[in-house]
Structures are given as C-alpha cells and as structure tokens.
Amino acid sequence: MSERLRRETTSKALPATVPLTSSITEITKGEMKRTLELHQLEKLADRFKLLSEASRLRILQAICREERSVSEICDLTKLNQANVSKHLQLLKSAGVVACRRVGICRYYRIIDLDLLDLCSQGDRQIEPES
C-alpha cells in the first residue's frame, strides 16, 4: 500500500471529531464498563482475530465438550492434519487450549472458558438455516 493511499485510508477511517488517544471511553450499552488503554484494545483485537478463521472455530467446536486427539479433531472437522496442527499450535500459544501427550498422540482441550463463552454469544446472533 502506498504511503499516500495509507494516509487517505487512515484519515477517512476516523471522523475529525474523534481524538487519537491511547484509550477509549466506556461503552454504555454493552458490558465494557472501564476505559481500555491502547495496548489492552490490541490484546482484545488479537482475541477476536483468533475467532476470525472458520477452521479454528470448527476445531474449537470439536473440543468444546471434551478433550480430543488430533486425529479425532481431523475426523470431526474434515480438515487435514497439518492444518489442524497449525491452528492448534496458534490456539495453544494464545492460551486458549492446552495439550497433553500420551505416547505419540496429543490431546487438546479448551482452557480459556471466556473465549468459549464468547463463541456461544456469537452463536446466538446467527439465525438457524431453514
């Protein structure tokens, strides 16, 4: 992206009345009751990014009720092993899932129940298909 285009895009993204500060004020309608600093907002954005990939959501759905091996996750999600392993490693490094090893098998379970709850809240926003 050229510097000129980046400046135009950035300047159009925020109205002139919005100050560029390192924090955001409270959200009155939602549950966010405190002011978040910029670094906290970036952490929050990273958590939402974890949920932005449908494959990761399929993996989380596969392990939301019980611990499963990588091969079980592959069978349930119909994703290949390399793809599942890549996503599980990302989720593990973010502290969303934990892994235990038994012989050559790895078993994964969700440890971030807040993120699981966030998925449930999002699910309530989607209308079932007829």
Protein Blocks (a to p, Z undefined) as FASTA:
>chain_A
ZZklmmmmmmmmpcfklccdfbdcddfklmblbdcdfklmmmmmmmmmmmmpmklmmmmm
mmmmbccdfklmmmmnopafklmmmmmmmmmmnomaccddehjbccdddfblmlmmmmmm
mmmmpccdZZ
